[in-house]
Amino acid sequence: MIPNYQDCMRPFLEAVNNASDAEVKLRDIITAISDHFQLSEAERFEPLPSGKQPIIDNRVGWARTYLSKAGLIDSPRRAHFQITQRGLNALSDPNVEINTQYLKQFEEFIDFTSTSAKTNDATPLEQQNVETNDTPDEVLRNAYKTINDALAQDILERTRNVTPAFFEQLLIDLLIAMGYGGTEEGTAHALGKSGDNGVDGVINQDPLGVDQIYIQAKRYKQGNNISSGDIRDFFGALNLKNAQKGIFITTSDFTTSAVETAQRLNTRIVLINGNELAKLMLRYNIGSRNEQTLQIKKIDEEFFDQV
């Protein structure tokens, strides 16, 4: 299991202290910590949700930041570290747990984690993550996920209660926003009559409508799931139109047999349940809008290499 950032602190100090060279590269420290916790190859490369960095690299990075701010390590040059006397003192007692609570005895660390007097209404990220062992950016990601999960449930419930005509247009707007049908007028439209809590629609994938994707959607309440019979009916409708592609959307969910039926059919049918529909609506701003954008900055190491 990938250790949390606090569990990485003592192994970080040990890796620096045990190195043969006076300065140790960060990459070598990450490897040593990974070896210490006997991480598998998959765990060593398991990425953050952003996909831009392995989780273990991120957590070791935060352990480094906190140890540095508390004065237990020093960085004489980029991505190279050496242990200080304070760090040696911390390692001298094997029974001491080196974590954020331990680091609070040092004034430099308190200054780093405390909110300035001008912004004393805010809560320091360190105070939020000390109990959960989450890094500050993990706290942000978890908060973001909590907000989005609540929004997804809200937008799904509202979608279940709109009129059939509104639902038709909502789906057309969503699919066009996702890049289906291009931007030409008339590339996506509803077919047939509304009023049965569902819609049939078609999207032209080219200006002449030679390549088309057919859509069936059911605006159902939670628990009223799509059955295998519904999938077979849609498959039959696709065959009548000589169509090879279909999207079945529901505001509820699909039964296990419905999913298995869709997988067995030789026509490509994509299934989108209520939770997936809500996430797509949020992602493409259908029924939602961006209220605030937060930018997370990082040091430009190459800039300072020029000095």
BAMINU-551278 format. One record per residue (C-alpha): residue number from 1; residue in one letter; chain; x, z, y. Coordinates in Angstrom, 1 decimal, always signed. Layout:
N
{seq = NUM	type = a	mol = A	east = X	up = Z	north = Y}
...
***
This chain:
307
{seq = 1	type = m	mol = A	east = +0.0	up = +0.0	north = +0.0}
{seq = 2	type = i	mol = A	east = +1.3	up = -0.9	north = +3.5}
{seq = 3	type = p	mol = A	east = +2.2	up = +2.4	north = +5.3}
{seq = 4	type = n	mol = A	east = +0.8	up = +3.3	north = +8.7}
{seq = 5	type = y	mol = A	east = +3.1	up = +3.3	north = +11.7}
{seq = 6	type = q	mol = A	east = +3.7	up = +7.1	north = +11.6}
{seq = 7	type = d	mol = A	east = +4.8	up = +7.0	north = +8.0}
{seq = 8	type = c	mol = A	east = +7.4	up = +4.4	north = +9.0}
{seq = 9	type = m	mol = A	east = +9.1	up = +6.8	north = +11.5}
{seq = 10	type = r	mol = A	east = +11.4	up = +8.8	north = +9.2}
{seq = 11	type = p	mol = A	east = +12.3	up = +5.8	north = +7.0}
{seq = 12	type = f	mol = A	east = +13.1	up = +3.9	north = +10.3}
{seq = 13	type = l	mol = A	east = +15.6	up = +6.7	north = +11.3}
{seq = 14	type = e	mol = A	east = +17.1	up = +6.8	north = +7.8}
{seq = 15	type = a	mol = A	east = +17.6	up = +3.1	north = +7.8}
{seq = 16	type = v	mol = A	east = +19.4	up = +3.2	north = +11.1}
{seq = 17	type = n	mol = A	east = +21.4	up = +6.3	north = +10.1}
{seq = 18	type = n	mol = A	east = +22.5	up = +4.9	north = +6.7}
{seq = 19	type = a	mol = A	east = +23.6	up = +1.5	north = +7.9}
{seq = 20	type = s	mol = A	east = +27.2	up = +0.6	north = +7.6}
{seq = 21	type = d	mol = A	east = +27.3	up = -0.9	north = +11.1}
{seq = 22	type = a	mol = A	east = +26.9	up = +1.0	north = +14.3}
{seq = 23	type = e	mol = A	east = +24.0	up = -1.2	north = +15.3}
{seq = 24	type = v	mol = A	east = +21.2	up = -2.3	north = +12.9}
{seq = 25	type = k	mol = A	east = +19.0	up = -5.3	north = +13.3}
{seq = 26	type = l	mol = A	east = +15.3	up = -4.8	north = +13.4}
{seq = 27	type = r	mol = A	east = +14.7	up = -7.3	north = +10.5}
{seq = 28	type = d	mol = A	east = +17.1	up = -5.3	north = +8.3}
{seq = 29	type = i	mol = A	east = +15.1	up = -2.1	north = +9.2}
{seq = 30	type = i	mol = A	east = +11.8	up = -3.8	north = +8.2}
{seq = 31	type = t	mol = A	east = +13.3	up = -4.9	north = +4.9}
{seq = 32	type = a	mol = A	east = +14.6	up = -1.4	north = +4.2}
{seq = 33	type = i	mol = A	east = +11.3	up = +0.2	north = +5.0}
{seq = 34	type = s	mol = A	east = +9.5	up = -2.3	north = +2.8}
{seq = 35	type = d	mol = A	east = +11.9	up = -1.5	north = +0.0}
{seq = 36	type = h	mol = A	east = +11.4	up = +2.2	north = +0.6}
{seq = 37	type = f	mol = A	east = +7.6	up = +1.9	north = +0.1}
{seq = 38	type = q	mol = A	east = +8.1	up = -0.6	north = -2.7}
{seq = 39	type = l	mol = A	east = +5.9	up = -3.2	north = -1.0}
{seq = 40	type = s	mol = A	east = +5.0	up = -6.3	north = -3.0}
{seq = 41	type = e	mol = A	east = +5.8	up = -9.7	north = -1.8}
{seq = 42	type = a	mol = A	east = +2.2	up = -10.2	north = -0.7}
{seq = 43	type = e	mol = A	east = +2.1	up = -6.9	north = +1.2}
{seq = 44	type = r	mol = A	east = +5.4	up = -7.8	north = +3.0}
{seq = 45	type = f	mol = A	east = +3.8	up = -11.0	north = +4.4}
{seq = 46	type = e	mol = A	east = +0.1	up = -9.9	north = +4.7}
{seq = 47	type = p	mol = A	east = -0.8	up = -11.0	north = +8.3}
{seq = 48	type = l	mol = A	east = -2.7	up = -9.3	north = +11.1}
{seq = 49	type = p	mol = A	east = -6.1	up = -10.8	north = +11.8}
{seq = 50	type = s	mol = A	east = -4.5	up = -13.0	north = +14.4}
{seq = 51	type = g	mol = A	east = -2.2	up = -14.4	north = +11.8}
{seq = 52	type = k	mol = A	east = +0.8	up = -14.3	north = +14.1}
{seq = 53	type = q	mol = A	east = +2.7	up = -11.4	north = +12.6}
{seq = 54	type = p	mol = A	east = +2.9	up = -9.5	north = +9.3}
{seq = 55	type = i	mol = A	east = +1.2	up = -6.1	north = +9.3}
{seq = 56	type = i	mol = A	east = +4.3	up = -4.3	north = +8.2}
{seq = 57	type = d	mol = A	east = +6.3	up = -5.9	north = +11.0}
{seq = 58	type = n	mol = A	east = +3.7	up = -4.8	north = +13.6}
{seq = 59	type = r	mol = A	east = +3.6	up = -1.2	north = +12.3}
{seq = 60	type = v	mol = A	east = +7.4	up = -0.9	north = +12.1}
{seq = 61	type = g	mol = A	east = +7.5	up = -2.3	north = +15.6}
{seq = 62	type = w	mol = A	east = +5.2	up = +0.5	north = +16.9}
{seq = 63	type = a	mol = A	east = +7.3	up = +3.1	north = +15.1}
{seq = 64	type = r	mol = A	east = +10.3	up = +1.7	north = +16.9}
{seq = 65	type = t	mol = A	east = +8.6	up = +1.9	north = +20.2}
{seq = 66	type = y	mol = A	east = +7.6	up = +5.5	north = +19.8}
{seq = 67	type = l	mol = A	east = +10.9	up = +6.6	north = +18.4}
{seq = 68	type = s	mol = A	east = +12.7	up = +4.9	north = +21.3}
{seq = 69	type = k	mol = A	east = +10.4	up = +6.4	north = +24.0}
{seq = 70	type = a	mol = A	east = +11.0	up = +9.9	north = +22.5}
{seq = 71	type = g	mol = A	east = +14.8	up = +9.3	north = +22.6}
{seq = 72	type = l	mol = A	east = +15.4	up = +9.4	north = +18.8}
{seq = 73	type = i	mol = A	east = +16.9	up = +5.9	north = +18.8}
{seq = 74	type = d	mol = A	east = +18.6	up = +3.7	north = +21.3}
{seq = 75	type = s	mol = A	east = +18.7	up = -0.1	north = +21.7}
{seq = 76	type = p	mol = A	east = +22.0	up = -1.3	north = +23.1}
{seq = 77	type = r	mol = A	east = +20.9	up = -4.9	north = +22.9}
{seq = 78	type = r	mol = A	east = +18.0	up = -7.0	north = +21.8}
{seq = 79	type = a	mol = A	east = +16.5	up = -6.2	north = +18.4}
{seq = 80	type = h	mol = A	east = +19.5	up = -3.9	north = +17.5}
{seq = 81	type = f	mol = A	east = +19.3	up = -0.1	north = +17.2}
{seq = 82	type = q	mol = A	east = +21.4	up = +3.0	north = +16.7}
{seq = 83	type = i	mol = A	east = +20.4	up = +6.6	north = +16.1}
{seq = 84	type = t	mol = A	east = +20.8	up = +9.2	north = +18.8}
{seq = 85	type = q	mol = A	east = +21.8	up = +12.9	north = +18.4}
{seq = 86	type = r	mol = A	east = +18.1	up = +13.7	north = +18.8}
{seq = 87	type = g	mol = A	east = +17.3	up = +11.4	north = +16.0}
{seq = 88	type = l	mol = A	east = +20.0	up = +13.0	north = +13.8}
{seq = 89	type = n	mol = A	east = +18.6	up = +16.4	north = +14.6}
{seq = 90	type = a	mol = A	east = +15.1	up = +15.2	north = +13.4}
{seq = 91	type = l	mol = A	east = +16.6	up = +13.9	north = +10.1}
{seq = 92	type = s	mol = A	east = +18.6	up = +17.1	north = +9.5}
{seq = 93	type = d	mol = A	east = +15.5	up = +18.9	north = +8.1}
{seq = 94	type = p	mol = A	east = +14.0	up = +16.9	north = +5.3}
{seq = 95	type = n	mol = A	east = +10.8	up = +19.0	north = +5.5}
{seq = 96	type = v	mol = A	east = +10.0	up = +18.0	north = +9.0}
{seq = 97	type = e	mol = A	east = +7.3	up = +15.3	north = +9.3}
{seq = 98	type = i	mol = A	east = +8.3	up = +12.9	north = +12.0}
{seq = 99	type = n	mol = A	east = +5.2	up = +11.6	north = +13.6}
{seq = 100	type = t	mol = A	east = +3.5	up = +11.4	north = +17.0}
{seq = 101	type = q	mol = A	east = +2.8	up = +15.2	north = +16.9}
{seq = 102	type = y	mol = A	east = +6.5	up = +15.9	north = +16.4}
{seq = 103	type = l	mol = A	east = +7.5	up = +13.5	north = +19.2}
{seq = 104	type = k	mol = A	east = +5.2	up = +15.4	north = +21.7}
{seq = 105	type = q	mol = A	east = +7.9	up = +18.0	north = +22.1}
{seq = 106	type = f	mol = A	east = +10.0	up = +15.5	north = +24.1}
{seq = 107	type = e	mol = A	east = +9.2	up = +15.1	north = +27.8}
{seq = 108	type = e	mol = A	east = +10.0	up = +11.4	north = +27.7}
{seq = 109	type = f	mol = A	east = +7.4	up = +10.8	north = +25.1}
{seq = 110	type = i	mol = A	east = +4.7	up = +12.8	north = +26.9}
{seq = 111	type = d	mol = A	east = +5.4	up = +10.8	north = +30.0}
{seq = 112	type = f	mol = A	east = +5.1	up = +7.5	north = +28.0}
{seq = 113	type = t	mol = A	east = +1.8	up = +8.4	north = +26.4}
{seq = 114	type = s	mol = A	east = +0.1	up = +10.2	north = +29.3}
{seq = 115	type = t	mol = A	east = -2.2	up = +8.4	north = +31.7}
{seq = 116	type = s	mol = A	east = -1.1	up = +8.5	north = +35.3}
{seq = 117	type = a	mol = A	east = -3.0	up = +10.6	north = +37.8}
{seq = 118	type = k	mol = A	east = -4.5	up = +7.5	north = +39.3}
{seq = 119	type = t	mol = A	east = -6.2	up = +6.5	north = +36.1}
{seq = 120	type = n	mol = A	east = -7.0	up = +9.9	north = +34.7}
{seq = 121	type = d	mol = A	east = -10.5	up = +8.7	north = +33.6}
{seq = 122	type = a	mol = A	east = -9.0	up = +6.5	north = +30.9}
{seq = 123	type = t	mol = A	east = -8.1	up = +7.7	north = +27.5}
{seq = 124	type = p	mol = A	east = -4.5	up = +7.0	north = +26.4}
{seq = 125	type = l	mol = A	east = -4.3	up = +4.8	north = +23.3}
{seq = 126	type = e	mol = A	east = -1.9	up = +7.3	north = +21.7}
{seq = 127	type = q	mol = A	east = -4.6	up = +10.0	north = +21.8}
{seq = 128	type = q	mol = A	east = -7.1	up = +7.6	north = +20.1}
{seq = 129	type = n	mol = A	east = -4.8	up = +6.5	north = +17.3}
{seq = 130	type = v	mol = A	east = -3.1	up = +9.8	north = +16.4}
{seq = 131	type = e	mol = A	east = -5.9	up = +10.9	north = +14.2}
{seq = 132	type = t	mol = A	east = -6.5	up = +7.6	north = +12.4}
{seq = 133	type = n	mol = A	east = -2.8	up = +6.5	north = +12.2}
{seq = 134	type = d	mol = A	east = -3.8	up = +3.2	north = +13.8}
{seq = 135	type = t	mol = A	east = -1.4	up = +1.5	north = +16.1}
{seq = 136	type = p	mol = A	east = -2.7	up = +0.9	north = +19.7}
{seq = 137	type = d	mol = A	east = -3.4	up = -2.8	north = +19.0}
{seq = 138	type = e	mol = A	east = -5.2	up = -1.8	north = +15.8}
{seq = 139	type = v	mol = A	east = -7.3	up = +0.5	north = +17.9}
{seq = 140	type = l	mol = A	east = -8.1	up = -2.4	north = +20.1}
{seq = 141	type = r	mol = A	east = -8.9	up = -4.7	north = +17.2}
{seq = 142	type = n	mol = A	east = -11.2	up = -2.1	north = +15.6}
{seq = 143	type = a	mol = A	east = -13.0	up = -1.5	north = +18.8}
{seq = 144	type = y	mol = A	east = -13.4	up = -5.3	north = +19.2}
{seq = 145	type = k	mol = A	east = -14.8	up = -5.6	north = +15.6}
{seq = 146	type = t	mol = A	east = -17.2	up = -2.7	north = +16.2}
{seq = 147	type = i	mol = A	east = -18.6	up = -4.3	north = +19.4}
{seq = 148	type = n	mol = A	east = -18.9	up = -7.7	north = +17.7}
{seq = 149	type = d	mol = A	east = -20.6	up = -6.3	north = +14.6}
{seq = 150	type = a	mol = A	east = -23.2	up = -4.6	north = +16.8}
{seq = 151	type = l	mol = A	east = -23.7	up = -7.8	north = +18.8}
{seq = 152	type = a	mol = A	east = -24.0	up = -9.9	north = +15.6}
{seq = 153	type = q	mol = A	east = -26.8	up = -7.6	north = +14.3}
{seq = 154	type = d	mol = A	east = -28.6	up = -7.8	north = +17.7}
{seq = 155	type = i	mol = A	east = -28.3	up = -11.5	north = +18.1}
{seq = 156	type = l	mol = A	east = -29.5	up = -12.1	north = +14.5}
{seq = 157	type = e	mol = A	east = -32.6	up = -9.9	north = +14.9}
{seq = 158	type = r	mol = A	east = -33.5	up = -11.7	north = +18.2}
{seq = 159	type = t	mol = A	east = -33.0	up = -15.1	north = +16.4}
{seq = 160	type = r	mol = A	east = -35.5	up = -14.0	north = +13.7}
{seq = 161	type = n	mol = A	east = -38.1	up = -13.4	north = +16.3}
{seq = 162	type = v	mol = A	east = -37.9	up = -16.7	north = +18.3}
{seq = 163	type = t	mol = A	east = -40.4	up = -19.5	north = +18.1}
{seq = 164	type = p	mol = A	east = -39.9	up = -22.3	north = +15.5}
{seq = 165	type = a	mol = A	east = -39.2	up = -24.8	north = +18.3}
{seq = 166	type = f	mol = A	east = -36.7	up = -22.5	north = +20.0}
{seq = 167	type = f	mol = A	east = -35.0	up = -22.0	north = +16.6}
{seq = 168	type = e	mol = A	east = -34.7	up = -25.7	north = +16.1}
{seq = 169	type = q	mol = A	east = -33.0	up = -26.2	north = +19.4}
{seq = 170	type = l	mol = A	east = -30.8	up = -23.2	north = +18.9}
{seq = 171	type = l	mol = A	east = -29.4	up = -24.7	north = +15.7}
{seq = 172	type = i	mol = A	east = -28.9	up = -28.1	north = +17.2}
{seq = 173	type = d	mol = A	east = -27.0	up = -26.5	north = +20.1}
{seq = 174	type = l	mol = A	east = -24.9	up = -24.5	north = +17.7}
{seq = 175	type = l	mol = A	east = -23.9	up = -27.5	north = +15.5}
{seq = 176	type = i	mol = A	east = -23.1	up = -29.6	north = +18.5}
{seq = 177	type = a	mol = A	east = -21.0	up = -26.8	north = +20.0}
{seq = 178	type = m	mol = A	east = -19.1	up = -26.7	north = +16.6}
{seq = 179	type = g	mol = A	east = -18.2	up = -30.3	north = +17.0}
{seq = 180	type = y	mol = A	east = -20.8	up = -32.0	north = +14.8}
{seq = 181	type = g	mol = A	east = -22.4	up = -35.1	north = +16.2}
{seq = 182	type = g	mol = A	east = -20.1	up = -35.4	north = +19.2}
{seq = 183	type = t	mol = A	east = -21.6	up = -35.2	north = +22.7}
{seq = 184	type = e	mol = A	east = -23.8	up = -38.4	north = +22.8}
{seq = 185	type = e	mol = A	east = -27.5	up = -37.8	north = +23.5}
{seq = 186	type = g	mol = A	east = -29.6	up = -38.2	north = +20.4}
{seq = 187	type = t	mol = A	east = -26.8	up = -37.5	north = +17.9}
{seq = 188	type = a	mol = A	east = -28.7	up = -34.5	north = +16.6}
{seq = 189	type = h	mol = A	east = -32.4	up = -33.9	north = +16.4}
{seq = 190	type = a	mol = A	east = -35.2	up = -32.2	north = +14.5}
{seq = 191	type = l	mol = A	east = -37.2	up = -34.0	north = +11.8}
{seq = 192	type = g	mol = A	east = -40.7	up = -33.4	north = +10.7}
{seq = 193	type = k	mol = A	east = -43.1	up = -30.7	north = +11.9}
{seq = 194	type = s	mol = A	east = -42.4	up = -27.2	north = +12.9}
{seq = 195	type = g	mol = A	east = -44.5	up = -24.2	north = +12.1}
{seq = 196	type = d	mol = A	east = -43.4	up = -23.1	north = +8.6}
{seq = 197	type = n	mol = A	east = -40.7	up = -20.8	north = +9.9}
{seq = 198	type = g	mol = A	east = -38.0	up = -23.4	north = +9.1}
{seq = 199	type = v	mol = A	east = -36.7	up = -26.7	north = +10.4}
{seq = 200	type = d	mol = A	east = -35.3	up = -29.9	north = +9.0}
{seq = 201	type = g	mol = A	east = -32.7	up = -31.7	north = +11.2}
{seq = 202	type = v	mol = A	east = -30.2	up = -34.4	north = +11.0}
{seq = 203	type = i	mol = A	east = -26.9	up = -34.9	north = +12.8}
{seq = 204	type = n	mol = A	east = -25.4	up = -38.4	north = +13.2}
{seq = 205	type = q	mol = A	east = -21.6	up = -38.3	north = +12.6}
{seq = 206	type = d	mol = A	east = -21.1	up = -41.7	north = +14.2}
{seq = 207	type = p	mol = A	east = -22.7	up = -43.6	north = +17.1}
{seq = 208	type = l	mol = A	east = -24.8	up = -45.8	north = +14.8}
{seq = 209	type = g	mol = A	east = -25.9	up = -42.9	north = +12.5}
{seq = 210	type = v	mol = A	east = -24.4	up = -44.4	north = +9.4}
{seq = 211	type = d	mol = A	east = -22.9	up = -41.1	north = +8.3}
{seq = 212	type = q	mol = A	east = -25.4	up = -38.2	north = +8.6}
{seq = 213	type = i	mol = A	east = -25.6	up = -34.6	north = +7.8}
{seq = 214	type = y	mol = A	east = -29.1	up = -33.2	north = +6.9}
{seq = 215	type = i	mol = A	east = -30.0	up = -29.6	north = +7.8}
{seq = 216	type = q	mol = A	east = -32.6	up = -27.2	north = +6.4}
{seq = 217	type = a	mol = A	east = -33.1	up = -23.9	north = +8.0}
{seq = 218	type = k	mol = A	east = -35.3	up = -20.9	north = +7.2}
{seq = 219	type = r	mol = A	east = -36.1	up = -18.3	north = +9.8}
{seq = 220	type = y	mol = A	east = -36.7	up = -15.5	north = +7.4}
{seq = 221	type = k	mol = A	east = -36.8	up = -11.7	north = +7.7}
{seq = 222	type = q	mol = A	east = -34.1	up = -9.6	north = +6.1}
{seq = 223	type = g	mol = A	east = -34.7	up = -9.3	north = +2.3}
{seq = 224	type = n	mol = A	east = -36.6	up = -12.6	north = +2.1}
{seq = 225	type = n	mol = A	east = -33.7	up = -14.4	north = +0.5}
{seq = 226	type = i	mol = A	east = -33.4	up = -18.1	north = -0.4}
{seq = 227	type = s	mol = A	east = -33.8	up = -18.8	north = -4.1}
{seq = 228	type = s	mol = A	east = -32.3	up = -21.4	north = -6.4}
{seq = 229	type = g	mol = A	east = -35.6	up = -23.3	north = -6.2}
{seq = 230	type = d	mol = A	east = -35.2	up = -23.7	north = -2.4}
{seq = 231	type = i	mol = A	east = -31.8	up = -25.2	north = -3.0}
{seq = 232	type = r	mol = A	east = -33.1	up = -27.6	north = -5.7}
{seq = 233	type = d	mol = A	east = -35.9	up = -28.7	north = -3.3}
{seq = 234	type = f	mol = A	east = -33.3	up = -29.4	north = -0.6}
{seq = 235	type = f	mol = A	east = -31.1	up = -31.3	north = -3.1}
{seq = 236	type = g	mol = A	east = -34.1	up = -33.4	north = -3.9}
{seq = 237	type = a	mol = A	east = -34.8	up = -34.2	north = -0.3}
{seq = 238	type = l	mol = A	east = -31.2	up = -35.2	north = +0.2}
{seq = 239	type = n	mol = A	east = -31.4	up = -37.5	north = -2.8}
{seq = 240	type = l	mol = A	east = -34.5	up = -39.2	north = -1.3}
{seq = 241	type = k	mol = A	east = -32.5	up = -40.0	north = +1.8}
{seq = 242	type = n	mol = A	east = -29.4	up = -41.0	north = -0.1}
{seq = 243	type = a	mol = A	east = -27.5	up = -38.2	north = +1.7}
{seq = 244	type = q	mol = A	east = -24.3	up = -36.7	north = +0.5}
{seq = 245	type = k	mol = A	east = -24.0	up = -33.8	north = +2.9}
{seq = 246	type = g	mol = A	east = -26.3	up = -31.0	north = +3.7}
{seq = 247	type = i	mol = A	east = -26.3	up = -27.6	north = +5.5}
{seq = 248	type = f	mol = A	east = -28.8	up = -24.9	north = +4.5}
{seq = 249	type = i	mol = A	east = -29.1	up = -22.2	north = +7.1}
{seq = 250	type = t	mol = A	east = -31.1	up = -19.0	north = +6.8}
{seq = 251	type = t	mol = A	east = -31.4	up = -15.8	north = +8.9}
{seq = 252	type = s	mol = A	east = -31.7	up = -13.8	north = +5.7}
{seq = 253	type = d	mol = A	east = -29.4	up = -14.4	north = +2.7}
{seq = 254	type = f	mol = A	east = -29.0	up = -16.4	north = -0.5}
{seq = 255	type = t	mol = A	east = -29.6	up = -15.1	north = -4.0}
{seq = 256	type = t	mol = A	east = -26.8	up = -15.2	north = -6.5}
{seq = 257	type = s	mol = A	east = -28.6	up = -17.9	north = -8.4}
{seq = 258	type = a	mol = A	east = -29.0	up = -20.0	north = -5.2}
{seq = 259	type = v	mol = A	east = -25.3	up = -19.8	north = -4.5}
{seq = 260	type = e	mol = A	east = -24.5	up = -20.8	north = -8.1}
{seq = 261	type = t	mol = A	east = -27.0	up = -23.7	north = -7.9}
{seq = 262	type = a	mol = A	east = -25.5	up = -25.1	north = -4.7}
{seq = 263	type = q	mol = A	east = -22.0	up = -24.9	north = -6.3}
{seq = 264	type = r	mol = A	east = -23.1	up = -26.9	north = -9.4}
{seq = 265	type = l	mol = A	east = -24.8	up = -29.8	north = -7.6}
{seq = 266	type = n	mol = A	east = -22.8	up = -32.9	north = -7.0}
{seq = 267	type = t	mol = A	east = -24.0	up = -33.1	north = -3.4}
{seq = 268	type = r	mol = A	east = -22.0	up = -31.1	north = -0.8}
{seq = 269	type = i	mol = A	east = -24.3	up = -28.3	north = +0.4}
{seq = 270	type = v	mol = A	east = -22.9	up = -25.7	north = +2.7}
{seq = 271	type = l	mol = A	east = -24.8	up = -22.4	north = +2.8}
{seq = 272	type = i	mol = A	east = -24.9	up = -20.3	north = +6.0}
{seq = 273	type = n	mol = A	east = -26.6	up = -16.9	north = +5.7}
{seq = 274	type = g	mol = A	east = -27.8	up = -14.7	north = +8.6}
{seq = 275	type = n	mol = A	east = -24.5	up = -12.8	north = +9.1}
{seq = 276	type = e	mol = A	east = -22.5	up = -16.0	north = +9.2}
{seq = 277	type = l	mol = A	east = -25.0	up = -17.6	north = +11.5}
{seq = 278	type = a	mol = A	east = -24.7	up = -14.6	north = +13.9}
{seq = 279	type = k	mol = A	east = -20.9	up = -14.8	north = +13.9}
{seq = 280	type = l	mol = A	east = -21.0	up = -18.5	north = +14.6}
{seq = 281	type = m	mol = A	east = -23.4	up = -18.0	north = +17.5}
{seq = 282	type = l	mol = A	east = -21.1	up = -15.4	north = +19.0}
{seq = 283	type = r	mol = A	east = -18.0	up = -17.5	north = +18.5}
{seq = 284	type = y	mol = A	east = -19.5	up = -20.6	north = +20.1}
{seq = 285	type = n	mol = A	east = -21.5	up = -18.7	north = +22.8}
{seq = 286	type = i	mol = A	east = -25.0	up = -19.6	north = +21.7}
{seq = 287	type = g	mol = A	east = -27.2	up = -16.8	north = +22.9}
{seq = 288	type = s	mol = A	east = -24.2	up = -14.9	north = +24.2}
{seq = 289	type = r	mol = A	east = -21.5	up = -15.2	north = +26.9}
{seq = 290	type = n	mol = A	east = -18.1	up = -13.9	north = +27.7}
{seq = 291	type = e	mol = A	east = -18.4	up = -10.7	north = +29.7}
{seq = 292	type = q	mol = A	east = -14.7	up = -9.8	north = +30.0}
{seq = 293	type = t	mol = A	east = -11.4	up = -11.2	north = +28.8}
{seq = 294	type = l	mol = A	east = -8.5	up = -8.9	north = +28.0}
{seq = 295	type = q	mol = A	east = -5.0	up = -10.3	north = +27.8}
{seq = 296	type = i	mol = A	east = -2.4	up = -8.5	north = +25.7}
{seq = 297	type = k	mol = A	east = +1.1	up = -9.1	north = +27.0}
{seq = 298	type = k	mol = A	east = +4.5	up = -8.9	north = +25.3}
{seq = 299	type = i	mol = A	east = +8.0	up = -8.9	north = +26.5}
{seq = 300	type = d	mol = A	east = +9.6	up = -12.4	north = +26.9}
{seq = 301	type = e	mol = A	east = +12.9	up = -11.6	north = +25.1}
{seq = 302	type = e	mol = A	east = +14.4	up = -15.0	north = +25.9}
{seq = 303	type = f	mol = A	east = +13.9	up = -14.4	north = +29.6}
{seq = 304	type = f	mol = A	east = +16.1	up = -11.3	north = +29.5}
{seq = 305	type = d	mol = A	east = +18.7	up = -13.0	north = +27.3}
{seq = 306	type = q	mol = A	east = +19.6	up = -15.1	north = +30.3}
{seq = 307	type = v	mol = A	east = +21.1	up = -12.0	north = +32.1}
***
